[in-house]
Amino acid sequence: MSFTLTDSVGSLAATLTTLSFLPQVYKTWRSRSAADFSWIWIASFAIGLFFWLIYGIALGALPLVGSNVFTLILVLTIAYIKWREGR
């Protein structure tokens, strides 16, 4: 399997967009509050990531798969914090 320019661009885009989400997760984790996130946003974003993941698997596109698995874990972390604070 060869790594093409398209794969490089996809990997760079996936890395940058996924890493850009880390500061928000860090802030949410430290403050132990996800009050600024709506359940509708969390659910729709998580479902969208899940479908991107399925799409990436179908294409065999490792950048799509890796970035969406990682970002989905981050969104589920925020969902957990929001759920925990609402109990």
C-alpha positions in Angstrom: 0.0 0.0 0.0 1.5 3.3 -1.0 0.9 6.7 0.7 -0.3 9.2 -1.8 -0.4 13.0 -1.8 -4.2 12.7 -1.2 -3.5 10.5 1.8 -1.0 13.1 3.1 -3.6 15.9 2.7 -6.3 13.8 4.4 -4.0 12.9 7.2 -3.0 16.6 7.8 -6.6 17.7 7.7 -7.7 14.9 10.1 -4.9 15.7 12.5 -5.5 19.5 12.5 -9.3 19.2 13.0 -9.1 16.5 15.6 -6.3 18.4 17.6 -8.3 21.6 17.4 -11.0 19.9 19.5 -8.6 19.0 22.3 -8.5 22.4 24.1 -12.3 22.4 24.4 -12.2 18.9 25.9 -9.4 19.9 28.3 -11.3 22.9 29.4 -14.5 20.9 30.0 -12.5 18.2 31.9 -10.8 20.7 34.1 -13.9 22.7 34.9 -16.0 19.5 35.2 -18.7 21.3 33.4 -20.2 20.7 30.0 -23.2 23.1 30.6 -22.3 25.1 27.5 -22.9 22.1 25.3 -26.4 21.1 24.2 -27.5 17.5 24.1 -28.7 18.1 20.5 -25.2 19.2 19.5 -23.5 16.4 21.3 -25.8 13.8 19.8 -25.7 15.1 16.2 -21.9 15.6 16.3 -21.4 12.1 17.7 -23.7 10.5 15.1 -22.0 12.5 12.3 -18.6 11.2 13.5 -20.0 7.7 13.6 -21.1 7.9 10.0 -17.8 9.4 8.9 -16.1 6.5 10.7 -18.3 4.0 8.7 -17.5 5.9 5.5 -13.8 5.8 6.2 -13.9 2.1 6.9 -15.8 1.5 3.7 -13.2 3.5 1.7 -10.3 2.0 3.6 -9.2 5.6 4.4 -7.0 5.4 7.5 -7.0 9.2 8.1 -10.8 9.2 8.3 -11.0 6.2 10.5 -8.3 7.3 13.0 -9.4 10.9 13.3 -13.1 10.0 13.7 -12.5 7.3 16.3 -10.3 9.8 18.3 -12.8 12.7 18.0 -15.7 10.4 18.8 -13.9 9.4 22.0 -13.5 13.1 22.8 -17.1 13.9 22.2 -18.2 11.0 24.3 -16.0 12.3 27.1 -17.9 15.6 26.9 -21.2 13.7 26.9 -20.1 11.8 30.0 -19.1 15.0 31.8 -22.5 16.6 30.9 -24.4 13.4 32.0 -22.5 13.3 35.3 -23.1 16.9 36.1 -26.8 16.5 35.4 -27.3 13.7 37.9 
